């Protein structure tokens, strides 16, 4: 998931890729810390979570879920049962959103676009893997100061 950060009070921006591993291991917090080191106040930072895979498309296995629950049992809220036994649907978007809000950023806006389902507009590595297709695309999110 692309996450863009903007502190309009100080004119400081940031960008992070927060897949499950990055979001789980601190990429969001590290980006906020880096912005603070440049003079930002976290309470002044607006965040935008860009198009990414959404829960209905993000099936994971029991070991994936255990990784999260072993870290914090409260993370169970990010999983629902899948139609496939022993699997779950993971809510990456809300995981990221909750982590950002826990740091009391000014705002978090979330794209409703599911990159897995919307193949006319977005590349999805997971979709190509499931279809055993060649790896044929990338995405980019950009933030800039003018």
Secondary structure, 3 states (H helix, E strand, C coil): CEEEEEECCCCEEEEEECCHHHHHHCHHHHHHHHHHHCCCCHHHEEEEECCECCHHHCEEEHHHHHHHHHHCHHHHHHEEECCCCCEEEECHHHHHHHHHHHCCCCEEEECCCECCCCCCCCCCHHHHHHCCCCCCCCCCCCCCCC
